[in-house]
Amino acid sequence: MAKLITGGAGYIGAELTHILANRGEEVVLFDIAINRYRIEDIESKVKVVPGDLGNFSEVLNVVKDNKITEIYHTGSMLTYMSELNPWASFRSNVIGSYNVLEAARLFGVKRMMFTSTMATFGLLADEVITDISIQRPFTIYGCGKLYIEGLGRFYRNKFGLDFRSIRFAHMIAPNVRTPGHWAPPMIEDAILGKPHECIYGTPESTISMIYVRDAARAADMILQAPRENIEMVNYNVAGIPAFISAQELETVLKRRFPKAKVTYKLDPFLQTLHRRRAVFKVFDDSYARKEWGWKPEYATVETIIDIFEKDMKEYPRRYGLA
């Protein structure tokens, strides 16, 4: 009755690994890069298998050899790096996800959840993005994720695989300095009392937020929800559905940390993405709330900053800050 977490040493995967391991589940962690500092306090409770999603044999082996019954598929190449290397992104995010779906089908996995992204929405999007909004992604990352949403639904209908997925809002966590993510380093530098140069956004850049602990909890909740509750199959999930601008976040941070200083110097590579996303105002997750009881624990900017600061102080090694 083992559970597989792909990308298990990533930000969401490592938080999810903690949730499952600490409640006594049999967990197999599969990742191409094993950041052991993220799981060192629970590594003795889980099985770690290095591997590449793009290698079909490795994916088949980890599912077959460990008698996997449930899969949390969180592994992928993120937006910015996908744009720089779309061929590697296709191998990881599209072929890799297909490999996971096929392994699940061939070896009788009961349930599988997939982490998608709000980047499946893009061109001509409305101000309020719901689960039934038209998806027109304009990045290779969003295109790949949208394809797997559809492929997963096909596997559900054709082969009976109990597939469900989540499109996360912008993830917030300590030491998330992933290219393209401007909010986490702005919060972190304010807490540390360091001046911050925002290179991935402008004062007008906006995001809907979810804290990493909520993201991991949502991934667990959707997979454990009764099958009869899952009607939409692919769901928006946010901590704060309303979009907040970088300027608004900066204002909140300066109220709490008066010495916080933020300057802006947008990476030219992201200027087009920034302009196209400016229309978004609400990332509506009402279907997740209605169908499987989603409710974030950190639902305001202030509570997200609170837990962010607490995690930095209490778990510096887990977040690579020691």
KAVENJO-V818666 format. One record per residue. PHI is phi in degrees with one decimal (NA if undefined). D_CENTER is the distance of its C-alpha to the mean C-alpha in Angstrom with 2 decimals. Layout:
BEGIN
phi & d_center
PHI & D_CENTER
PHI & D_CENTER
END
This chain:
BEGIN
phi & d_center
NA & 24.84
-80.3 & 22.18
-115.2 & 18.44
-102.1 & 16.44
-117.5 & 12.98
-79.1 & 12.21
64.3 & 10.44
-68.4 & 11.81
-104.0 & 12.64
-82.2 & 9.36
-62.8 & 7.90
-70.7 & 5.99
-58.8 & 8.66
-67.6 & 11.39
-63.9 & 10.98
-65.8 & 11.05
-58.0 & 13.96
-61.7 & 15.74
-58.8 & 15.60
-70.2 & 17.06
-63.7 & 19.45
-73.2 & 20.83
-103.6 & 21.81
88.6 & 23.58
-74.5 & 21.58
-84.5 & 22.34
-119.4 & 19.19
-115.5 & 18.93
-104.1 & 16.35
-123.4 & 16.16
-158.2 & 15.02
-80.5 & 16.84
-129.8 & 16.74
-91.5 & 17.40
-85.5 & 16.84
-66.6 & 19.18
-61.8 & 19.30
-75.1 & 15.95
-128.1 & 17.59
-62.1 & 21.25
-77.2 & 22.17
-127.5 & 21.22
-60.3 & 21.71
-69.2 & 25.04
-94.8 & 23.49
-127.7 & 21.26
-104.7 & 22.06
-106.2 & 20.46
-124.5 & 20.86
-65.9 & 20.27
-176.3 & 19.67
-116.3 & 18.54
-58.2 & 16.72
-74.7 & 19.16
-98.5 & 22.09
-56.3 & 23.04
-62.8 & 25.42
-65.3 & 23.04
-66.9 & 20.58
-58.4 & 23.65
-63.7 & 25.08
-67.4 & 22.22
-74.9 & 22.11
-68.1 & 25.92
-65.7 & 26.97
-106.6 & 24.92
49.8 & 25.67
-68.9 & 22.07
-110.6 & 22.02
-140.7 & 18.34
-126.5 & 15.25
-104.6 & 11.60
-94.2 & 10.38
-109.2 & 7.09
-77.1 & 9.07
-170.9 & 9.31
-92.0 & 10.92
-81.2 & 9.31
-55.1 & 11.24
-61.9 & 14.11
-67.7 & 15.05
-65.2 & 14.87
-67.6 & 17.35
-72.4 & 19.52
-137.2 & 19.65
-63.4 & 19.02
-69.9 & 20.98
-67.0 & 18.83
-61.8 & 15.70
-61.4 & 17.62
-63.9 & 18.59
-75.5 & 15.22
-85.7 & 13.09
-97.4 & 16.06
-64.1 & 18.65
-60.2 & 16.38
-69.2 & 14.79
-59.3 & 18.40
-58.8 & 19.55
-66.1 & 17.35
-60.6 & 18.62
-65.6 & 22.13
-61.7 & 22.06
-62.8 & 21.04
-66.1 & 23.91
-68.4 & 26.44
-111.9 & 26.07
67.5 & 25.75
-62.4 & 22.29
-76.7 & 22.34
-141.1 & 18.80
-145.3 & 15.48
-116.2 & 12.05
-131.1 & 9.64
-94.0 & 6.00
-95.6 & 7.22
-157.8 & 7.04
-70.1 & 9.71
-70.5 & 11.24
-73.0 & 13.07
-99.9 & 15.29
-163.6 & 17.66
-60.6 & 21.41
56.9 & 23.63
-72.8 & 20.91
-77.0 & 22.35
-65.9 & 21.82
-103.6 & 20.32
-100.4 & 17.49
-114.2 & 17.74
-69.5 & 16.84
-111.0 & 20.16
-68.2 & 19.94
-68.6 & 20.81
-101.6 & 18.06
-130.5 & 19.43
-66.7 & 16.87
-123.0 & 18.56
-115.3 & 16.30
-63.9 & 16.26
-62.1 & 12.45
-64.8 & 12.66
-61.2 & 15.75
-63.8 & 14.41
-65.5 & 11.55
-64.2 & 14.26
-60.5 & 16.69
-72.2 & 14.80
-56.3 & 14.38
-68.6 & 18.14
-65.7 & 18.93
-63.0 & 17.29
-63.1 & 19.39
-61.5 & 22.35
-62.3 & 22.00
-64.1 & 21.90
-77.6 & 25.07
-82.7 & 26.89
-113.2 & 26.31
81.4 & 25.32
-67.3 & 21.99
-79.7 & 20.19
-96.0 & 16.96
-151.1 & 14.43
-142.2 & 10.96
-125.7 & 8.44
-100.1 & 7.65
-79.9 & 5.46
-68.9 & 7.68
-63.5 & 7.77
-78.7 & 6.27
-116.5 & 9.59
-167.0 & 10.95
-61.0 & 14.16
61.4 & 14.70
-90.2 & 11.69
-116.4 & 14.10
-61.7 & 12.17
-50.5 & 14.42
101.1 & 13.77
-97.9 & 12.13
-94.2 & 15.25
-72.1 & 14.66
-57.5 & 13.62
-67.2 & 16.66
-64.9 & 18.86
-65.1 & 18.35
-61.7 & 18.79
-66.5 & 21.91
-63.9 & 23.40
-63.9 & 23.16
-78.9 & 24.72
75.5 & 27.38
-105.4 & 26.70
-64.4 & 27.18
-122.4 & 24.09
-103.7 & 24.24
-87.9 & 21.46
-103.3 & 21.28
-111.1 & 18.15
-163.1 & 19.42
-115.3 & 22.68
-55.9 & 23.88
-90.5 & 23.21
-59.9 & 19.56
-128.5 & 17.51
-146.6 & 13.99
-99.1 & 12.69
-109.8 & 10.95
-146.4 & 9.01
-79.2 & 9.76
-59.3 & 7.88
-65.1 & 10.64
-66.2 & 10.24
-60.3 & 6.62
-66.2 & 8.24
-64.5 & 11.32
-65.1 & 10.17
-60.5 & 9.07
-71.0 & 12.54
-60.2 & 14.30
-68.2 & 13.71
-72.7 & 14.87
-88.6 & 17.82
-66.2 & 18.88
-57.9 & 22.21
-57.2 & 22.24
-67.0 & 24.68
-82.2 & 22.30
-89.9 & 19.81
-106.1 & 21.42
-72.0 & 18.90
75.2 & 16.75
-110.3 & 13.85
-125.4 & 12.64
-72.7 & 11.39
-142.1 & 9.95
-135.3 & 10.57
-91.3 & 12.19
-123.1 & 14.63
-62.5 & 15.15
-70.4 & 17.80
-73.2 & 17.05
-121.8 & 18.45
-86.3 & 20.07
-61.1 & 20.18
-63.2 & 23.81
-66.8 & 23.14
-63.2 & 20.68
-58.1 & 23.33
-62.2 & 25.97
-62.4 & 24.25
-64.5 & 23.79
-70.6 & 27.43
-66.0 & 28.72
-86.7 & 27.27
-124.8 & 27.79
-55.9 & 30.87
-87.5 & 30.95
-61.2 & 27.53
-134.0 & 28.09
-128.4 & 25.85
-123.6 & 26.95
-123.5 & 25.37
-149.5 & 25.76
-66.0 & 23.39
-60.8 & 22.68
-55.5 & 24.74
-60.7 & 22.27
-99.2 & 19.91
-60.3 & 22.78
-65.6 & 22.59
-61.0 & 18.88
-59.7 & 19.67
-64.6 & 22.68
-71.9 & 21.12
-94.8 & 18.36
-64.3 & 20.88
-75.0 & 21.82
-63.7 & 18.78
-127.7 & 19.72
-141.0 & 17.93
-103.4 & 14.66
-73.8 & 16.43
-118.2 & 14.87
-66.6 & 18.35
-66.5 & 18.18
-64.6 & 15.58
-66.8 & 17.87
-75.7 & 20.91
-84.2 & 20.19
-135.0 & 18.44
76.3 & 18.92
-62.5 & 15.60
-154.9 & 16.44
-73.0 & 14.52
-83.1 & 16.40
-119.0 & 15.66
-113.2 & 16.73
-136.3 & 18.57
-59.6 & 18.28
-64.9 & 20.88
-69.9 & 19.24
-66.6 & 16.01
-63.5 & 18.45
-58.8 & 20.37
-71.6 & 17.74
-58.9 & 16.50
-65.5 & 20.18
-62.4 & 20.81
-66.4 & 18.12
-60.1 & 19.45
-78.7 & 22.91
-90.4 & 22.50
-131.6 & 20.02
-62.3 & 20.63
-71.1 & 20.61
-57.8 & 17.31
-100.0 & 15.69
68.8 & 18.10
-107.1 & 20.38
-70.9 & 23.52
END
